[in-house]
Amino acid sequence: MCPHDPACPSAEAPDREAARTLACHPEQGWSLLCNGVVLFEDTGELLPSGTVIAPHRPDPLVGAA
């Protein structure tokens, strides 16, 4: 499916965010990756299967003292 060489990681792969960007809409806060993943600005993801991956941005308050 991916025309890139080397091929982009699949949507099920742990490194799925490394796929190339096909469409970027920063004003709306999302990008469509080559593997069909919709990547959101808050680091959340929507997989082609409909599975939602919760945002996984580090919490800036953790470890602050």
C-alpha positions, 0 to 999 in steps of 0.5 A: 500500500505504501509507495515509499522506499523503505515502506512506512510502518503499518498502523499496527506497528509500535512506530506507526507515528514514523510514517510520512505525512500525506496531509497536514492541517495545523489550523485544525490540529491533525495530520494524515499519515501514509499508513492511514493514521490520523495524528492529532496535535495533542499526540492522540491518534485515530487508527484506520480500524477506528481504535482511539489512542489516547494522548501520550504527551509527557505531563510537565508537572511530573517530577516538578518540586 
